[in-house]
Amino acid sequence: MVHYHRILLPQQNKPDLEQQGSFKLHSSWNKIMSYDYYLSIRNHRSNTGYLRLLLLFSMFSFILLFSPRLFFSSFYALENQEENWPAPCSDMRNNTICCDRTALRTDVCFMRGDIRTDSSSNSFFLVSGNSSNIDEKIRPYTRKWETSVMSTIDELHLKMVPPQSMPSQKCDVVHNVPAVVFSTGGYTGNVYHEFNDGIIPLYITSQKFNGEVVFVMLEYHDWWMTKYGYVVSRLSNYPAIDFSNDKRTHCFSEVIVGLKIHDELAIDPTKMDDHKTIRDFRNLLDEAYKPRIKGILKEEAEKPRKLQKAQKPSNTQNQLGIEKPKLVIISRNGSRKIENEGRLVKVAKEVGFNVEILRPKRSTELEKIYMHLNSSDVMVGVHGAAMTHFLFMRPGSVFIQVVPLGTDWAAETYYGEPAVKLGLRYINYKILPKESSLYEEYKKDDPVLRDPDSINAKGWQYTKKVYLDGQNVKLDLVRFRKRLIRAYQYILRKRQQENMMS
């Protein structure tokens, strides 16, 4: 389950320059028209009056003709000035510690010079003759607005110290490449947070080094490295450092503490030095998982023939001899499961899909999940952390998300919008009250069914208890069939276009 934001991230309100400009123009118009009217009712009509009137008319024509250009050119100049404004710490010199705390989601600090680690005091020391007494503190995790989880993240001290204060702090290991320091604590254990708060920000922060970077991890977990080792190995050519348990003094000339993050399961190319996108991240996943997938396929091929036959999908072609599109259902256990999943499979097959049910567990290898979804045309699932696996779908494939009551905003924000950015065809299916198990528990006019927003407004605990932990879905398959048909027709059209181009 996704840990929803307890506090919505505030939007920075820019001055409405267009309204300000319109107001000024409107004020000028009123002044001109009032004066013109005054001139028109004057009793004496001298030549001076006519000249004044002509002058005012000329001024008014000038304003109409040129003020929009002047206004908009000024507006765009302000916009460009804001876009080109140098980012904090962008012009760092040597022997410097600089922290960028301007982002809403994360803090990132930079160090350059003679840098040495000291895990016993949770410190990174910058040894310098500079007399500045700098001691920055940072918790390198990407949810800085969420106090409760941030309090569980180890705090690091980044200190500038003179050489004489560190006579015993000799370098045990000297690294000739930069370090990126981050925590694998927090909400680790939830696949959404592992990607959103960890793996994607790690890619954003480190991919520019092309593997020539060392990862220093706080709250190091062996299972995390086992789970994401293939991805980590594509980002760094060196073994990761378990900061807390490695008592050696590691020395670097450049260190980045904290990870950059852009949005939910997304990458903003305008904030990347080389304009990388979320598709580039998916390409990295493809390369990272490819060796293990080859091994999985080899293992499958070596299984006894009877077992292979039982696992092989039957009737994979339609009547025209065309390979049926593959649809994968991400099955849930417990809350928000599809109660009529068996009937859903039957309907999907009737539409023309080759159907596969995927029941991922915590112990399931990500490479196996990737293998199944990367080869599929459509993914169907109920809103929840497992929908993060849309990242494993090929751009151009279809993602159908079932949206239970009370989860509209989260479903679109966490999965719907990011899926579109990846290049998927996204189809949402918002259930009706009668399709929810809550329909049998509450009266038909109860706010739980009629006005979920009012329940969500009471706080996270209400959302979690009522809509996340207390709700299953029973799909109206007449309605849902229309979504399946739409997806099926889309895939066939896409195949026809690809065949014409090849």
Beta strands, then each sheet from edge to edge (+ up, - down):
strand 1: 96-100
strand 2: 108-118
strand 3: 123-127
strand 4: 135-138
strand 5: 156-161
strand 6: 173-174
strand 7: 179-183
strand 8: 214-218
strand 9: 241-242
strand 10: 250-257
strand 11: 326-330
strand 12: 354-358
strand 13: 378-382
strand 14: 398-403
strand 15: 425-430
sheet 1: 1+ 2- 3+ 5+ 4-
sheet 2: 1+ 2- 10+ 6+
sheet 3: 1+ 2- 10+ 7+ 8+ 9+
sheet 4: 12+ 11+ 13+ 14+ 15+
end
